[in-house]
Amino acid sequence: MTDHVAWVSLVAAALLFLLGMADTALSWHTTQTAKKAVANAAAIAKENNKSSTTLEQQSAIDYKGSWEALASLATALKDLDRSSRLFVLSLAFLAVAAVAAGTGDIATAVSSA
C-alpha cells in the first residue's frame, strides 16, 4: 500500500513540477506585453503633463522608470505567485512520497525482525 502512495505522490510531484515550468514559460510572454503597455502609459502621462521637465529637474522624478519598475514588480510577483504555488505543491507531494517510502521500509524491517 505504501508503495502505491509513494508512486502516486511521485507522479503527482512530477506533473506539478512540469506544470510549474510550463506556467513559468507561458507567462514569460505576458510580462513583455505588460511592460510595453506600461511604457506606452508612461509616455502618454509624460506628454499630458506639461510641467514634467521642471518637476524632473526640481525633484529628480523619473516617471517612466517608476512606472516600469512598478509594472515589472507587479507582473513578476503575479507570475511568481502562481508558479511558486505549483512548485511548492510539487515539493509537498515529493515529501509525501518520501514519507511513504520510508514508512514502507520501516514496516518491512519491523515485520522481518
C-alpha positions as CSV (number, residue, x, y, z in Angstrom):
1,M,0.0,0.0,0.0
2,T,2.8,2.4,0.9
3,D,4.4,1.7,-2.5
4,H,1.3,2.8,-4.3
5,V,1.1,6.0,-2.2
6,A,4.8,6.7,-2.9
7,W,4.4,6.1,-6.7
8,V,1.2,8.2,-7.0
9,S,2.9,11.0,-5.0
10,L,6.0,10.9,-7.2
11,V,3.8,11.1,-10.3
12,A,1.8,14.0,-8.9
13,A,5.1,15.8,-7.9
14,A,6.5,15.3,-11.4
15,L,3.3,16.5,-13.1
16,L,3.0,19.6,-10.8
17,F,6.7,20.4,-11.4
18,L,6.1,20.2,-15.2
19,L,3.0,22.4,-14.9
20,G,5.0,24.9,-12.9
21,M,7.7,25.0,-15.5
22,A,5.1,25.3,-18.3
23,D,3.3,28.1,-16.4
24,T,6.6,30.0,-16.0
25,A,7.4,29.6,-19.7
26,L,3.9,30.6,-20.8
27,S,3.6,33.6,-18.5
28,W,7.0,34.9,-19.6
29,H,5.4,36.4,-22.8
30,T,2.7,38.3,-20.8
31,T,5.3,40.2,-18.8
32,Q,6.6,41.6,-22.1
33,T,3.1,42.7,-23.1
34,A,2.6,44.4,-19.7
35,K,5.9,46.2,-19.9
36,K,5.0,47.6,-23.3
37,A,1.7,48.7,-22.1
38,V,3.2,50.5,-19.1
39,A,5.8,52.1,-21.3
40,N,3.0,53.5,-23.5
41,A,1.1,54.7,-20.5
42,A,4.2,56.4,-19.1
43,A,4.8,58.1,-22.5
44,I,1.2,59.4,-22.6
45,A,1.4,60.6,-19.0
46,K,4.6,62.4,-19.8
47,E,3.1,64.1,-22.8
48,N,0.0,65.2,-20.9
49,N,1.9,66.6,-18.0
50,K,3.3,69.9,-19.3
51,S,5.4,70.6,-16.3
52,S,7.1,67.2,-16.2
53,T,10.5,68.6,-17.3
54,T,10.6,71.1,-14.5
55,L,9.3,68.5,-12.0
56,E,12.1,66.2,-13.0
57,Q,14.7,68.9,-12.7
58,Q,13.5,70.0,-9.3
59,S,12.8,66.7,-7.6
60,A,14.6,64.2,-9.9
61,I,11.4,62.2,-10.5
62,D,11.7,59.6,-13.3
63,Y,8.1,58.9,-14.3
64,K,8.9,56.3,-16.9
65,G,11.4,54.5,-14.7
66,S,9.0,54.5,-11.8
67,W,6.1,53.1,-13.9
68,E,8.3,50.4,-15.5
69,A,9.7,49.4,-12.1
70,L,6.2,49.1,-10.6
71,A,4.9,47.1,-13.6
72,S,7.9,44.8,-13.5
73,L,7.4,44.1,-9.8
74,A,3.7,43.5,-10.2
75,T,4.0,41.2,-13.1
76,A,6.9,39.3,-11.5
77,L,5.0,38.8,-8.3
78,K,1.9,37.6,-10.1
79,D,3.8,35.1,-12.2
80,L,6.0,34.0,-9.2
81,D,2.9,33.6,-7.1
82,R,1.1,31.1,-9.4
83,S,4.3,29.2,-10.4
84,S,5.6,29.1,-6.9
85,R,2.4,27.5,-5.7
86,L,2.8,24.8,-8.3
87,F,6.4,24.2,-7.2
88,V,5.5,24.1,-3.5
89,L,2.7,21.6,-4.2
90,S,5.3,19.5,-6.2
91,L,7.6,19.5,-3.2
92,A,4.8,18.6,-0.9
93,F,3.9,15.6,-3.0
94,L,7.6,14.7,-3.1
95,A,7.7,14.8,0.7
96,V,4.6,12.6,0.9
97,A,6.4,10.1,-1.4
98,A,9.5,10.2,0.8
99,V,7.5,9.6,3.9
100,A,5.5,6.8,2.3
101,A,8.7,5.1,1.1
102,G,10.3,5.5,4.5
103,T,7.2,4.1,6.2
104,G,7.2,1.1,3.9
105,D,10.9,0.4,4.6
106,I,10.3,0.7,8.3
107,A,7.3,-1.6,8.2
108,T,9.3,-4.2,6.2
109,A,12.2,-4.0,8.6
110,V,9.9,-4.4,11.6
111,S,7.9,-7.3,10.1
112,S,11.1,-9.2,9.2
113,A,12.7,-8.8,12.6
